[in-house]
Amino acid sequence: MTATENPWQRLFGTDATRRQAAAMRMQILRKRGRPFLLLPGDRKAAAACLELYPAQTLRGRLARAFVRVLLRTGFAAGTKPTILEVAPSDPFIGFLNSVCGQQSSGLPRFGILAGNPATEGQRFLILLFGKERRPVATVKVGVTEAGRTLIDKEKGFLAAAPSQTRGLPKLRSEFVSNWLSAFSLDFFEGHSPRNKEGAGMEALLDSWLNPNETICIAETAAWKTLQSETSEKPWSSVQDLELAMREVCPTIQHGDFVPWNIKISSRGEWRVLDWERGELSGIPAWDWFHYVIQPAILVKRTKTLELIERVEGVLGSAAFKNYAHRARVQGLERALLLAYLLYMVNVIKPSEGSAENKEMLRALGERWKG
């Protein structure tokens, strides 16, 4: 089986370390023709691994629920059997055993979600199970140079972030070898936020503001990167200068703050994942804009004019106005939004939605000209 058909094999050693490998019988679940979930043979654990897939559409959630029921009752549910060759002596297997509390030389029970293979920084998310076949931890892994760099960035951010920061997962342990980098987090059960839970998002972003300090926007890492990557300006030079020199409250900035990177527990507690773009002193409001705009583009396929009207509604809302006041960005909301879109287009360059972000930037630049 090729690496494309079984990408997870890359995580478990080299050909030399696999000479004494044990054969783990697993099941592959595909999405749009490509393998994206590797499921263990145990029915209960296999069903639990579906939580690694944060379905955003109603159709996706219904499909996930249907497959979960089939797996729990013993049906293959469209999966394809595969063999994973894993050596019990592999140091990475030892790391996984230590994370899930299994100190023996046996093999841990796990499932794996494969990240987007279209990106250079593809990463894998491993769900580990304890003795009672309940999820106990997740391990995030990078094997390519770009993937390992992102793992190191996220690990570094989580290690440096204040321990009491609301919504952040706690870094448990880390592992580095010649071919991969990884770290572990506690498993957090929950669902992606729905529209009715927007107040939780507002409270979380507000808690990330540091009201006791100020920072000039031009001094933030994101602004410096934006300035180095593009000379294009969607607003007048006067507004650009005013925005750059404005002193605002610094904020924890996620950088990819979208529902599929968030889980809400049954108690209403929020946990935000995937911090490879995280900044400790970031630009206020950018995460709010990202949360509104990117799901509308990528999930709901919202037309540009409709999305613009929605964004203008957000800027005029009482909740956002209160946030802007606390963040000290009142009067600069439009310039901040244009700068955010410029950053998406010229710095992030997303593999999906790039044309839509560019069109929104152009349309807003024309609409707000003057």
SELUM-22761 format. One line per 4 residues: number of its first residue (from 1); for each residue x, y, z of N, C-alpha, C, O, CB. Coordinates in steps of 0.05 Angstrom, whole numbers. Glycine has a CB too. Layout:
N
NUM) X:Y:Z:X:Y:Z:X:Y:Z:X:Y:Z:X:Y:Z  ...
# end
This chain:
370
1) 17:-24:0:0:0:0:18:25:0:37:26:16:-19:0:25  11:44:-17:28:68:-20:23:87:3:5:84:19:22:82:-46  42:107:5:39:127:26:14:144:23:3:153:42:64:145:27  6:147:-3:-19:162:-8:-43:147:3:-62:160:14:-22:168:-37
5) -43:120:0:-65:104:10:-64:100:40:-85:97:53:-66:78:-4  -40:100:51:-37:96:80:-17:115:91:6:108:98:-28:66:86  -24:141:93:-5:162:101:4:159:130:25:170:137:-17:189:97  -11:145:146:-4:143:175:21:126:180:33:128:201:-28:131:189
9) 28:109:161:51:91:165:77:107:169:95:98:182:55:73:141  77:132:159:101:149:161:107:156:190:130:163:197:98:174:145  87:154:208:91:162:236:107:141:252:118:147:273:65:166:249  108:116:242:117:94:258:143:82:248:144:60:239:96:73:260
13) 164:98:251:191:89:247:199:85:218:184:92:199:194:63:260  223:75:214:234:70:188:231:40:182:222:24:198:264:78:187  240:32:158:239:4:150:255:-13:170:248:-36:176:249:0:122  277:-1:179:294:-16:198:280:-21:225:282:-44:235:321:-1:203
17) 267:-2:235:253:-5:261:229:-23:259:219:-34:279:246:22:273  218:-25:234:194:-41:231:199:-71:224:180:-86:219:177:-29:209  224:-79:224:230:-107:218:218:-126:239:212:-148:233:260:-111:216  216:-116:264:203:-131:285:175:-121:291:165:-124:313:221:-130:311
21) 162:-110:271:137:-97:275:114:-117:279:114:-139:269:130:-79:251  94:-108:294:69:-122:297:49:-111:277:50:-87:271:59:-121:326  31:-127:268:11:-118:249:-15:-110:264:-27:-126:278:4:-141:229  -22:-85:262:-46:-74:275:-68:-73:254:-64:-60:233:-41:-46:288
25) -90:-86:258:-112:-86:239:-129:-61:245:-140:-58:266:-129:-112:242  -131:-45:224:-145:-19:227:-165:-17:204:-167:-34:186:-125:4:227  -180:5:205:-200:11:184:-195:39:174:-191:57:190:-229:7:194  -196:43:148:-193:70:136:-220:81:128:-236:67:114:-174:69:112
29) -226:105:136:-250:119:127:-241:142:109:-223:157:116:-267:130:152  -254:144:86:-246:164:66:-266:187:65:-289:185:73:-244:151:38  -256:210:56:-272:233:51:-264:245:24:-241:252:20:-269:254:74  -283:247:7:-278:257:-21:-256:241:-34:-240:252:-49:-271:287:-20
33) -256:215:-29:-237:198:-43:-210:194:-30:-195:177:-38:-233:207:-70  -204:211:-10:-178:208:3:-180:198:31:-200:204:45:-163:235:3  -161:182:41:-162:172:68:-158:195:88:-139:210:86:-141:151:73  -177:197:107:-173:218:127:-176:209:156:-168:223:174:-193:240:121
37) -188:185:160:-190:175:188:-180:146:188:-189:129:172:-219:177:198  -162:140:207:-154:112:212:-166:104:238:-161:115:259:-122:110:212  -182:83:237:-198:74:260:-188:48:271:-180:30:256:-228:72:252  -188:45:298:-180:20:310:-201:-1:306:-224:5:299:-174:24:340
41) -193:-26:311:-212:-49:307:-234:-49:328:-256:-60:322:-197:-74:308  -229:-39:352:-249:-38:373:-273:-21:365:-268:3:358:-237:-29:399  -297:-31:367:-321:-16:357:-326:10:373:-331:31:361:-346:-33:359  -324:9:399:-329:32:415:-308:54:410:-315:77:407:-329:25:445
45) -282:46:408:-261:65:403:-263:76:375:-258:100:371:-234:51:407  -270:60:356:-273:69:328:-295:91:326:-291:111:313:-280:46:309  -317:86:340:-339:106:340:-330:132:353:-337:154:344:-364:94:354  -315:129:375:-305:153:389:-286:170:371:-285:194:374:-292:146:415
49) -271:157:354:-252:171:337:-265:190:317:-252:207:306:-235:151:321  -291:186:312:-305:204:294:-306:233:305:-310:252:290:-333:194:289  -301:236:331:-301:263:343:-276:279:334:-275:303:337:-300:260:374  -257:265:322:-234:279:311:-242:296:287:-228:315:279:-212:260:303
53) -264:289:274:-274:303:251:-295:324:259:-317:316:266:-286:284:230  -288:350:259:-307:371:268:-326:379:246:-323:401:235:-291:395:278  -345:363:240:-364:368:218:-379:395:224:-387:400:246:-385:346:216  -381:412:203:-392:439:206:-420:442:194:-436:458:203:-374:459:194
57) -426:427:173:-452:429:160:-471:409:172:-462:389:185:-449:424:129  -497:414:169:-517:395:179:-514:368:166:-516:347:179:-546:406:174  -509:368:140:-504:343:125:-481:328:137:-482:303:140:-500:348:95  -459:342:142:-435:329:153:-440:317:181:-431:295:187:-412:348:154
61) -455:332:197:-460:322:224:-479:298:224:-475:279:239:-473:344:241  -498:298:206:-516:275:203:-501:251:193:-505:228:203:-539:281:184  -483:255:174:-467:233:163:-449:221:185:-446:197:187:-450:242:139  -437:238:201:-420:229:222:-436:213:243:-427:192:252:-406:253:236
65) -460:223:250:-476:208:269:-485:181:258:-486:161:273:-501:225:276  -491:180:232:-499:155:220:-476:135:220:-480:111:227:-509:160:191  -452:144:213:-429:126:213:-423:116:241:-416:93:245:-405:140:200  -426:134:261:-421:127:289:-440:104:297:-431:85:310:-425:151:307
69) -465:106:291:-484:85:298:-476:58:285:-477:37:298:-513:93:289  -469:59:259:-461:35:246:-436:22:258:-435:-2:262:-456:41:216  -417:39:265:-393:28:277:-398:15:304:-387:-6:310:-372:50:280  -415:27:320:-421:17:346:-436:-10:344:-434:-26:363:-438:36:362
73) -450:-14:323:-466:-39:320:-450:-60:304:-460:-82:299:-492:-34:306  -425:-54:297:-408:-73:285:-406:-73:254:-392:-90:243:-416:-100:293  -420:-54:241:-418:-52:212:-394:-36:204:-385:-18:218:-444:-39:201  -382:-44:181:-358:-30:171:-363:-2:162:-345:14:162:-346:-46:149
77) -387:5:155:-396:32:149:-379:44:126:-371:68:128:-394:49:173  -373:29:106:-358:39:83:-328:42:87:-315:54:71:-369:66:76  -318:31:109:-289:32:114:-275:10:99:-287:-9:89:-284:30:144  -249:14:96:-232:-6:83:-211:-16:102:-197:0:115:-219:6:57
81) -208:-43:105:-189:-54:123:-160:-48:114:-155:-47:90:-193:-84:127  -142:-44:133:-114:-40:126:-97:-50:149:-107:-56:171:-109:-10:121  -71:-53:144:-52:-63:164:-33:-40:170:-21:-29:151:-38:-88:154  -29:-34:195:-9:-14:203:13:-30:217:9:-44:236:-21:7:223
85) 38:-27:206:61:-41:217:74:-23:238:84:-2:233:81:-48:195  73:-33:263:83:-17:286:101:-35:303:93:-57:312:59:-6:303  125:-25:308:144:-40:325:140:-31:354:142:-8:360:173:-34:316  135:-50:372:132:-43:401:156:-28:412:153:-13:431:127:-68:417
89) 180:-33:400:204:-20:410:208:8:399:227:22:407:228:-37:403  191:17:381:192:44:369:190:65:391:170:64:407:170:48:347  209:83:394:208:103:415:182:120:414:172:128:435:231:122:413  171:124:391:146:139:389:123:124:401:105:135:414:140:147:360
93) 123:97:397:103:80:410:106:82:441:86:82:455:105:51:401  131:83:450:136:86:479:125:112:489:113:113:511:165:84:485  128:133:473:117:159:480:86:158:482:74:168:501:125:181:460  73:146:462:44:143:462:35:127:487:15:134:499:34:130:436
97) 49:106:493:42:90:516:44:106:542:26:104:559:60:65:519  65:123:544:68:139:569:46:160:571:37:166:593:95:153:569  37:171:548:16:191:548:-11:180:557:-25:192:572:13:204:520  -17:156:548:-43:144:555:-42:128:581:-61:115:588:-54:127:533
101) -19:128:594:-16:114:620:-12:85:618:-16:70:638:-41:119:636  -3:76:595:3:47:592:33:44:592:47:51:573:-9:36:565  44:33:614:72:31:618:85:6:607:109:4:606:78:33:647  69:-13:597:79:-38:586:91:-33:559:90:-11:548:58:-59:585
105) 103:-55:548:114:-53:521:94:-60:499:101:-64:476:138:-72:519  69:-61:507:48:-68:487:42:-44:469:55:-24:470:23:-77:501  21:-48:453:14:-27:434:-10:-12:444:-30:-24:453:8:-39:406  -10:15:443:-33:31:452:-56:28:432:-52:21:409:-25:60:455
109) -80:35:442:-103:36:424:-107:65:415:-107:83:432:-129:25:439  -109:69:390:-111:97:380:-125:97:353:-129:77:339:-84:109:377  -134:122:345:-144:128:319:-129:153:310:-119:168:326:-175:132:318  -128:158:283:-113:180:273:-129:195:251:-140:183:233:-86:170:261
113) -129:222:254:-140:239:233:-117:250:217:-98:261:228:-157:262:246  -119:248:191:-98:259:173:-106:287:165:-128:292:156:-94:241:147  -88:306:169:-93:334:161:-93:336:131:-89:317:116:-72:352:173  -99:360:122:-102:366:93:-76:360:78:-56:373:83:-110:395:89
117) -76:340:60:-51:333:45:-44:354:24:-22:353:13:-54:306:32  -62:373:19:-57:393:-1:-38:415:9:-29:432:-6:-83:405:-11  -33:415:35:-16:435:47:11:423:54:13:400:62:-29:447:72  32:439:52:59:429:58:61:423:88:77:405:95:80:450:51
121) 46:436:104:48:432:133:28:411:144:18:414:166:44:457:147  22:390:128:3:370:137:12:359:164:35:352:168:0:348:117  -8:356:182:-3:344:208:-24:322:214:-44:321:200:-3:365:230  -18:306:234:-36:284:241:-44:288:270:-29:298:287:-22:257:237
125) -69:280:276:-79:282:303:-87:254:313:-104:241:301:-104:301:305  -73:245:334:-77:218:345:-95:220:370:-89:236:388:-50:205:351  -116:204:371:-133:202:394:-125:176:409:-127:154:398:-163:202:387  -117:179:434:-107:156:450:-129:148:470:-143:165:481:-81:163:464
129) -130:122:475:-150:111:493:-137:98:517:-115:87:515:-168:90:479  -151:101:540:-141:89:565:-150:60:568:-160:48:549:-149:105:588  -147:50:592:-153:22:598:-183:16:594:-190:-7:586:-145:15:626  -200:35:599:-229:30:597:-239:38:569:-264:42:566:-244:46:618
133) -222:40:550:-229:47:522:-242:74:520:-260:79:503:-247:25:511  -234:92:537:-244:119:536:-221:138:527:-198:133:534:-255:128:564  -228:158:511:-207:177:502:-194:191:526:-208:201:543:-218:198:482  -167:192:526:-154:205:549:-135:228:540:-130:246:556:-137:184:564
137) -126:227:515:-107:248:506:-107:249:475:-115:230:462:-79:242:517  -97:271:465:-92:274:437:-62:280:433:-50:293:450:-110:296:424  -51:271:411:-23:277:404:-23:288:376:-35:277:357:-6:251:406  -10:311:372:-8:324:346:20:319:336:40:323:350:-15:354:349
141) 21:311:310:47:302:299:52:315:272:34:318:255:47:272:296  77:323:266:86:332:240:109:315:231:127:309:247:93:362:241  110:307:205:132:291:195:147:305:173:171:300:169:121:265:185  135:324:159:149:339:138:163:362:152:157:369:175:130:349:116
145) 181:375:138:195:398:149:176:420:157:178:432:178:216:409:129  157:426:138:137:447:144:119:438:167:112:455:184:120:453:119  111:413:167:93:403:189:107:405:216:95:412:235:85:375:183  132:397:217:147:398:242:151:427:251:151:432:275:174:384:239
149) 155:445:232:157:474:240:132:484:253:133:498:273:164:491:215  109:476:242:83:485:254:79:472:281:69:485:299:60:477:235  87:447:284:85:434:310:102:449:331:93:454:353:95:404:309  126:457:323:144:471:341:133:499:348:135:507:371:172:474:329
153) 120:512:329:108:538:334:85:536:354:84:552:373:98:551:308  68:516:350:45:513:368:54:505:396:45:515:416:25:492:357  73:487:397:84:478:422:97:501:437:93:504:461:104:456:418  112:518:423:125:541:435:105:561:446:109:572:467:143:554:416
157) 83:565:431:63:584:440:49:574:465:46:589:485:42:589:418  41:549:465:27:538:488:45:538:513:35:542:536:17:510:483  71:534:509:89:534:532:93:562:543:97:565:567:116:522:523  92:582:526:97:609:534:72:624:544:74:644:559:109:625:511
161) 48:615:536:23:629:544:19:627:574:25:607:586:0:617:528  8:648:586:1:647:614:-17:624:621:-36:618:606:-13:674:623  -11:610:642:-25:585:648:-55:588:653:-70:569:649:-12:572:672  -63:612:662:-92:616:668:-107:627:644:-130:635:648:-94:634:692
165) -95:629:621:-109:640:598:-134:623:591:-132:599:588:-91:641:573  -156:636:590:-181:622:585:-182:610:557:-175:622:538:-205:641:588  -191:585:555:-195:572:530:-171:557:519:-173:543:498:-203:591:510  -147:559:531:-124:546:521:-121:518:531:-126:513:555:-99:562:528
169) -113:499:514:-107:472:524:-81:472:539:-64:489:534:-107:451:501  -77:452:556:-52:451:572:-33:431:558:-40:408:552:-58:442:601  -9:441:553:12:424:541:21:403:561:30:410:583:36:441:531  19:377:554:26:356:572:55:347:569:70:347:588:8:333:568
173) 62:339:545:89:329:540:96:331:511:79:338:494:91:299:549  121:326:504:129:329:476:148:306:469:160:293:486:143:356:472  151:302:442:169:281:432:182:291:406:168:303:389:153:254:427  207:286:403:222:293:379:240:270:371:254:259:387:239:319:383
177) 239:263:345:258:243:334:269:253:308:266:276:301:243:216:330  284:236:294:296:244:269:276:249:247:282:263:228:315:223:260  251:239:250:232:241:228:205:254:236:188:258:219:227:215:216  202:260:262:176:272:269:179:289:295:198:286:310:155:251:274
181) 160:307:298:157:323:322:129:321:332:110:321:315:165:354:317  124:320:358:97:315:368:95:327:396:115:331:410:90:285:369  70:332:404:64:340:432:37:329:439:20:323:421:66:371:436  32:327:465:6:316:474:-10:336:490:1:353:503:11:291:490
185) -36:333:489:-55:349:504:-76:331:517:-80:309:507:-69:371:486  -88:340:538:-111:326:549:-134:325:528:-138:344:514:-121:338:575  -148:303:528:-172:302:510:-194:319:522:-199:319:546:-182:272:507  -207:335:504:-228:352:513:-253:346:496:-253:350:472:-220:383:509
189) -273:335:509:-298:327:495:-316:351:492:-320:367:510:-312:305:511  -328:354:468:-346:376:464:-354:378:434:-347:361:418:-334:402:473  -369:399:428:-378:404:401:-369:431:391:-362:449:407:-409:402:399  -369:435:365:-362:461:354:-385:481:360:-408:472:362:-357:460:323
193) -379:507:364:-400:526:371:-420:529:349:-414:528:325:-387:553:377  -445:534:357:-467:540:339:-473:570:340:-462:584:357:-492:523:346  -490:579:323:-497:607:321:-507:618:347:-500:641:355:-518:612:299  -523:603:361:-535:612:386:-515:615:409:-521:627:430:-557:593:395
197) -490:605:405:-470:607:426:-450:629:420:-427:628:431:-456:580:428  -458:649:405:-440:671:398:-431:687:422:-409:698:422:-453:688:379  -448:689:442:-441:704:466:-416:693:480:-400:707:492:-464:705:486  -413:666:478:-389:654:489:-364:662:475:-343:666:487:-392:624:488
201) -366:665:448:-343:675:432:-336:703:440:-312:709:444:-350:674:402  -355:720:443:-350:748:451:-337:749:478:-318:765:482:-376:764:451  -346:734:497:-334:734:524:-305:723:524:-288:733:538:-351:717:543  -300:703:507:-274:692:505:-254:712:494:-232:716:505:-274:666:489
205) -261:724:471:-243:744:459:-239:768:478:-217:779:479:-255:754:433  -259:775:493:-256:797:512:-236:790:534:-221:806:543:-283:804:524  -237:764:542:-219:756:564:-189:755:554:-171:756:571:-227:728:573  -185:754:528:-158:753:518:-145:781:516:-121:783:513:-157:740:490
209) -161:802:518:-150:829:518:-134:834:544:-141:824:565:-173:850:516  -112:849:541:-97:857:564:-102:887:569:-88:904:557:-66:851:560  -121:894:586:-129:922:590:-108:939:604:-110:963:605:-155:924:604  -88:926:616:-68:940:632:-44:949:616:-26:962:626:-59:922:655
213) -43:942:590:-21:949:573:-30:960:547:-54:956:539:-2:925:569  -13:973:532:-19:982:505:5:974:487:28:971:496:-24:1012:503  -1:971:461:20:966:442:13:980:416:-10:982:408:22:935:437  33:991:403:29:1004:377:24:982:356:40:962:355:53:1022:369
217) 4:984:340:-2:964:320:22:958:303:27:935:296:-26:972:303  37:978:296:61:974:279:82:957:292:99:946:279:73:1001:273  80:953:319:100:937:333:91:907:335:107:891:344:104:948:361  67:901:327:58:873:329:72:856:307:79:866:286:28:871:326
221) 75:830:312:88:813:293:72:810:267:83:810:245:92:785:305  45:810:270:28:807:246:30:831:228:32:828:204:-1:803:254  31:855:240:33:879:223:60:881:209:62:888:186:29:904:241  82:874:223:108:874:211:109:854:188:121:860:167:129:867:232
225) 97:831:191:97:812:169:80:822:146:88:819:123:85:785:179  58:835:152:41:846:131:56:867:115:55:868:90:15:858:142  70:885:129:85:906:116:108:895:98:114:906:77:96:925:137  120:873:107:142:861:92:132:846:67:147:842:48:159:844:109
229) 107:836:68:97:819:47:83:834:25:80:823:3:79:798:58  74:859:30:59:873:9:63:903:12:66:913:34:29:866:11  62:916:-11:62:945:-11:35:956:-18:31:980:-19:83:956:-31  16:938:-23:-12:946:-31:-26:958:-7:-23:949:16:-28:922:-41
233) -41:979:-11:-57:992:10:-86:994:1:-91:1007:-20:-45:1020:17  -105:982:15:-133:985:8:-146:1009:19:-170:1014:14:-148:960:17  -131:1026:34:-143:1050:45:-123:1073:41:-101:1068:31:-150:1046:76  -130:1097:47:-112:1119:41:-88:1119:59:-88:1106:81:-127:1146:45
237) -67:1132:51:-42:1132:66:-46:1145:94:-32:1137:113:-20:1147:51  -64:1164:96:-70:1176:122:-82:1156:141:-73:1154:164:-89:1201:118  -101:1141:131:-114:1121:148:-94:1099:155:-94:1089:178:-138:1109:134  -78:1091:136:-58:1071:140:-38:1079:162:-33:1063:180:-42:1065:114
241) -29:1103:161:-10:1113:181:-24:1115:209:-12:1108:229:1:1141:173  -49:1124:209:-64:1127:234:-67:1099:247:-64:1096:271:-91:1140:229  -73:1079:231:-77:1052:241:-51:1041:252:-50:1030:274:-88:1034:220  -29:1044:237:-4:1033:245:6:1045:271:19:1031:287:17:1037:223
245) 2:1071:275:12:1085:298:-7:1084:322:0:1094:344:19:1113:291  -30:1073:319:-49:1072:341:-40:1053:363:-32:1031:358:-77:1064:330  -42:1062:388:-37:1045:411:-62:1032:420:-82:1045:425:-24:1061:434  -62:1005:421:-86:990:428:-79:970:451:-56:967:458:-97:975:403
249) -99:958:461:-95:937:481:-85:912:466:-98:902:448:-120:931:497  -62:901:474:-53:876:462:-72:853:469:-86:854:489:-24:869:470  -73:833:452:-91:811:457:-78:784:450:-61:783:432:-117:814:442  -85:763:464:-79:737:454:-93:734:427:-117:739:425:-88:714:474
253) -78:727:407:-89:724:380:-85:696:370:-62:686:369:-76:745:360  -107:682:362:-105:655:353:-95:653:325:-77:637:319:-132:641:355  -106:668:307:-98:669:279:-114:651:261:-114:656:236:-70:661:278  -128:631:271:-146:615:255:-170:608:272:-178:584:275:-131:589:245
257) -182:628:283:-204:626:302:-230:621:287:-244:639:279:-207:652:320  -237:595:284:-261:586:270:-274:564:286:-260:551:302:-253:577:241  -300:559:281:-314:539:297:-301:511:297:-301:497:318:-341:536:287  -289:502:275:-277:475:274:-251:473:290:-241:451:294:-272:467:246
261) -241:495:300:-218:495:318:-226:500:347:-209:505:364:-197:515:309  -252:497:352:-262:503:379:-280:480:388:-295:469:372:-278:530:380  -279:474:414:-297:454:426:-311:467:450:-298:482:466:-282:428:434  -336:461:453:-351:471:477:-361:446:492:-375:429:481:-375:489:469
265) -355:444:517:-363:421:534:-392:424:541:-405:444:536:-346:419:559  -403:402:553:-431:402:561:-435:423:584:-458:430:589:-439:374:571  -414:431:597:-416:452:618:-413:480:607:-414:500:622:-395:447:639  -409:482:581:-407:508:568:-378:519:568:-374:543:561:-424:528:582
269) -359:503:575:-331:511:575:-320:510:547:-324:490:532:-314:494:594  -306:531:539:-294:533:512:-265:524:513:-250:531:531:-296:561:500  -256:509:492:-228:502:489:-221:506:460:-234:496:442:-223:472:497  -200:522:455:-191:530:428:-166:514:421:-147:513:437:-186:560:426
273) -166:501:398:-144:484:389:-129:497:366:-137:518:355:-155:456:381  -107:484:358:-91:492:334:-80:520:337:-90:539:324:-109:490:309  -59:523:353:-48:549:359:-22:555:344:-5:570:353:-43:551:389  -18:543:321:7:547:306:11:576:296:33:585:290:9:528:283
277) -12:591:294:-10:619:287:-12:638:311:-15:662:308:-31:626:266  -12:627:335:-17:642:359:4:664:364:27:660:359:-19:624:382  -6:686:375:11:709:383:3:717:411:-21:719:417:9:732:363  22:723:428:16:732:455:8:762:456:-7:770:473:40:728:473
281) 18:777:437:11:806:435:2:811:407:16:822:390:36:824:442  -23:804:402:-34:806:375:-51:830:370:-53:848:388:-49:781:369  -64:831:347:-80:854:339:-109:848:347:-120:828:338:-78:859:309  -122:866:362:-150:862:370:-168:861:345:-163:874:325:-159:884:389
285) -190:846:348:-212:844:328:-206:826:305:-225:816:292:-218:872:317  -181:820:299:-176:802:276:-188:774:280:-198:763:261:-146:800:271  -186:763:304:-198:737:309:-229:739:306:-241:720:295:-191:727:337  -241:760:314:-270:764:311:-277:764:281:-296:751:273:-279:791:325
289) -262:780:265:-267:781:236:-264:753:224:-280:745:207:-248:801:223  -243:739:232:-237:712:221:-261:693:227:-269:677:209:-211:701:233  -271:695:251:-293:677:260:-318:682:243:-333:663:238:-299:681:289  -323:706:236:-347:713:220:-343:707:190:-361:696:178:-354:743:224
293) -320:715:179:-316:714:151:-309:686:140:-321:677:120:-294:733:143  -290:673:152:-280:648:140:-300:625:139:-302:612:119:-255:639:154  -315:620:161:-336:599:158:-357:606:137:-368:589:123:-350:595:185  -363:632:134:-383:641:114:-373:635:86:-388:627:69:-389:671:117
297) -347:638:82:-335:632:56:-332:602:51:-340:592:30:-308:646:53  -320:588:70:-312:560:66:-335:540:71:-335:519:58:-290:554:85  -353:546:89:-375:527:96:-401:535:83:-414:518:70:-378:525:126  -409:560:87:-436:568:78:-436:579:49:-457:583:37:-446:589:96
301) -412:583:37:-409:593:10:-425:619:6:-439:622:-15:-418:572:-10  -423:637:25:-438:662:24:-428:680:2:-404:682:-1:-437:676:52  -446:693:-12:-438:711:-33:-426:736:-21:-431:743:2:-463:719:-51  -409:749:-37:-393:772:-26:-411:794:-15:-406:804:7:-375:783:-48
305) -431:803:-30:-448:825:-22:-462:818:4:-464:834:22:-468:832:-43  -473:794:6:-487:785:30:-468:785:54:-475:792:76:-499:758:26  -443:775:49:-424:774:71:-415:802:80:-412:807:104:-399:758:62  -412:820:61:-406:848:68:-427:860:85:-421:873:105:-402:865:42
309) -452:856:78:-474:866:95:-474:854:122:-480:868:142:-501:861:81  -467:829:124:-466:816:150:-443:828:167:-446:833:191:-462:786:147  -420:832:154:-397:843:169:-403:871:178:-396:879:201:-372:843:150  -416:887:161:-423:914:170:-442:913:193:-442:931:210:-435:930:146
313) -459:893:194:-477:890:216:-462:884:242:-469:893:263:-498:868:211  -441:867:239:-425:861:262:-411:886:273:-411:891:297:-404:839:255  -399:902:255:-386:926:263:-404:946:277:-396:961:295:-373:940:239  -430:945:270:-449:963:282:-463:952:306:-479:966:319:-469:971:262
317) -457:927:314:-471:914:336:-460:925:363:-438:934:365:-467:884:335  -478:923:383:-470:933:410:-447:916:421:-429:927:434:-494:931:429  -447:890:416:-426:873:427:-399:881:415:-379:883:430:-432:843:420  -398:885:389:-372:891:377:-363:920:385:-339:924:390:-373:889:347
321) -382:938:387:-375:966:395:-363:966:423:-344:980:429:-399:984:394  -375:950:441:-364:948:468:-336:936:468:-318:946:482:-383:931:486  -332:916:452:-305:904:449:-285:924:438:-263:926:448:-306:878:431  -293:938:417:-275:958:405:-267:980:425:-245:989:425:-289:971:380
325) -286:987:442:-280:1007:462:-260:996:482:-241:1010:489:-306:1016:477  -264:972:491:-245:960:511:-218:955:498:-197:957:512:-257:934:522  -218:949:472:-192:944:458:-179:969:449:-156:968:439:-197:925:435  -193:992:451:-182:1018:443:-178:1020:413:-159:1032:403:-156:1024:457
329) -196:1008:397:-195:1009:368:-219:1023:356:-223:1022:332:-192:981:356  -235:1036:373:-259:1050:362:-250:1071:342:-231:1086:347:-275:1062:385  -265:1073:320:-258:1091:298:-240:1080:277:-237:1091:256:-246:1116:310  -228:1057:284:-209:1044:265:-219:1017:255:-204:1001:244:-182:1041:277
333) -245:1011:261:-255:984:255:-253:977:226:-245:954:219:-284:982:264  -260:995:208:-259:989:179:-230:985:170:-225:966:155:-272:1011:163  -212:1002:179:-184:999:171:-173:973:181:-157:960:167:-168:1023:182  -180:965:205:-171:939:216:-181:916:200:-167:897:195:-181:936:245
337) -207:918:191:-218:896:175:-204:894:148:-198:872:138:-248:901:171  -199:917:135:-185:916:110:-156:905:113:-147:890:96:-184:945:97  -143:913:135:-116:903:140:-117:872:144:-100:858:135:-104:917:164  -138:863:158:-141:834:163:-144:819:136:-131:799:132:-165:829:181
341) -161:829:118:-165:816:93:-139:817:76:-133:798:62:-188:830:77  -125:839:77:-99:841:63:-80:820:74:-64:809:59:-88:870:66  -80:816:100:-63:796:112:-70:768:103:-53:752:97:-65:798:143  -96:762:101:-105:736:91:-96:731:63:-86:710:56:-136:734:93
345) -99:751:46:-93:749:18:-63:746:12:-54:730:-4:-104:772:2  -47:762:26:-18:764:20:0:749:38:23:743:31:-11:793:19  -9:742:62:8:728:81:-1:699:85:14:681:81:8:743:108  -26:696:93:-36:669:98:-39:653:72:-31:630:71:-63:670:113
349) -51:666:52:-55:653:26:-67:625:29:-55:605:23:-28:650:11  -92:624:39:-105:599:45:-108:581:20:-112:592:-2:-132:603:58  -106:555:24:-109:536:1:-138:536:-9:-143:529:-32:-101:508:9  -157:544:7:-185:547:-1:-195:574:7:-188:584:29:-203:524:12
353) -211:587:-10:-223:613:-3:-206:637:-10:-214:659:-3:-229:613:25  -183:633:-22:-165:655:-28:-179:675:-47:-177:700:-42:-139:645:-41  -192:666:-68:-205:684:-87:-227:699:-74:-231:723:-80:-216:668:-111  -242:686:-56:-264:700:-42:-255:721:-23:-267:743:-22:-281:679:-27
357) -233:716:-9:-221:737:8:-211:760:-8:-215:783:0:-198:725:25  -199:755:-31:-189:776:-48:-212:793:-59:-210:817:-60:-173:765:-71  -234:780:-67:-257:794:-77:-270:811:-56:-279:834:-61:-277:775:-89  -271:801:-31:-283:817:-10:-265:841:-3:-276:863:2:-286:800:15
361) -239:838:-4:-221:860:0:-225:882:-21:-226:906:-15:-192:850:0  -227:873:-46:-232:892:-68:-259:907:-65:-260:931:-67:-231:878:-95  -280:891:-59:-307:903:-57:-309:922:-34:-321:943:-37:-327:880:-54  -297:915:-11:-298:933:12:-281:958:7:-289:980:16:-289:918:38
365) -259:955:-6:-242:978:-13:-257:998:-29:-254:1023:-26:-217:969:-27  -273:988:-48:-290:1006:-65:-313:1018:-49:-319:1041:-52:-300:991:-89  -325:1001:-33:-349:1010:-18:-342:1031:3:-358:1050:8:-362:986:-4  -318:1028:15:-311:1047:37:-291:1068:28:-279:1082:44:-299:1031:60
369) -288:1072:2:-269:1091:-9:-277:1120:0:-301:1127:0:-268:1089:-40  -257:1135:6:-263:1163:13:-257:1170:41:-261:1193:50:-292:1170:7
# end
